[in-house]
Amino acid sequence: MLLLKRKSKQENVNRLNEESRLPEVSITVSPGVKKQLEMIQLSEAELAVLRSTKQYLEENIQEIIDGFYHPIENNPVLLAIIEKYSSIDRLKQTLAVHIAEMTNGIIDTPFIEKRRKIAKMHIHIGLPTKWYIASFQNLQTTLFKVMYRHVTHMEDYNNVINAFTKILNLEQQLVLEAYEEEIEEIRATSLRLKEKMTERVHEASTGLSAISEESMASLDSINDRMSEVSILTTKGTQSIEKISHFSTEGKDKMGVQKEHMSKILSDMREMLKEIYQLQQISNQIFDIVAIVQTIAEQTNLLSLNASIEAARAGEHGKGFAVVAEEVRKLSDQTKSSVTNVSSLISGTKQQVDKISAYIISVEELAKNGMGSTNKAHIFFEEIVESIGSSKSQSEQVEVEMKEISLAVDEISNAISHLTISAEQLNRLTSEL
């Protein structure tokens, strides 16, 4: 019914008159693009038709843009891609310029390169091909609707539809060509990477094999050294145990020696006390001897006086003279005995003084010996403590050496697995 209505109106409509637009259009492209245009039969005649619809397109540009982006705005995936790199408003402005260029009637190198650049940008942002083709379909549908309203003559409308179909087909060809170039580049890059990876993997696997062999040799050497160190550590621990036993025994003996020196020092001090008392007694005896000697001298003097008085008395004093003589003899004997006793006591005092000096000297030596014994005892305690610490450290070293030996064994096993993996990797790279 709609087609019949359009046919009835054809006699009263304005025609496009695209022939008048031919001087305004041109095609200047490379031979390759020219073959593409010839394949879809897009010529300057179709460009003249498109140039004749420019007014209708400009009047309805907002409707065309909205028709293009409405499905996109309802697609979360596409919207996320757009918002990541740009914005809907910015892209709508770009699309307005892009559509206007389709009706300028000019297809040249800048026109082609600009579309290729846009296509590569879409590839760069990760826009899937299916969404790009679907968007073109939406654009084509909207353009056809707009043209249907304004181009009422059937022949003109068919020419317009034909021209827009061809120009949109060219746009899609350029996009797909860019995708193919990108895919080819990716394929070539992938092939180069594959070859490079194969080469690197082969080199790495060869290097790993060599390193594994060297590592195994080194680990064997380390194991031998570890065994030697473990044996030496065990012997060292045994030696430390012997030294510890001797040091403990020396410490105990020094403790006994310390007690003996302490007892000697105590006895020396007691001897000094006794000698001091002996000196006091000797001094007292000296005092008594002095008194007795004085008494003997006085008695001798009295006996002399008695003898004189007895001589004066004559016959009557003879008996008294005999007594006085005996007293004098007794006094002389007493004086002689006291002198001998005094000489003996003086000699004894000298011997006591010498013994006292010797004991003081011995006491001083005993004190020094006691100090040296204390130092030696402390020294032996420190030796025992140090040996105990060394023994603990040696035992810890022995434990750690065993752990290291286990770790070396694990590393050796890992390297063996690594060698096997390298050989498998080498085989896989050869298969690639």
Buried (B, 14 or more C-beta within 10 A) or exposed (E): EEEEEBEEEEEEEEEBEBEEBBEBBEBEBEEEBEEBBEEBEBBBBBBBBBBBBBEBBEEBBEBBBEBBBEBBEEBEEBBEBBEEEEEEEEBBEEBBEBBEBBBBBBBEEEBBEBBBEBBBEBBEEEBEBEBBEBBBEBBBEBBBEBBBEBBBBBEBBEBBBBBBBBBBBBBBBBBBBBBEBBEEEEEEEEEEEEEEBBEEBBEBBBEBBEBBEEBBEBBEEBBEEBEEBBEEBBEBBEEBEEBBEEBBEBBEEBBEBBEEBBEBBEEBEEBBEEBEEBBEEBEEBBEEBEEBBEBBBEBBEBBBEBBEEBEEEEEEBEEBBEEBBEBBEBBBEBBEBBEEBBEEBEEBBEEBEEBBEEBEEBBEEBEEBBEBBBEBBEBBBEBBEEBBEBBEEBBEBBEEBEEBBEEBEEBBEEBEEBBEEBBEBBEEBEEE
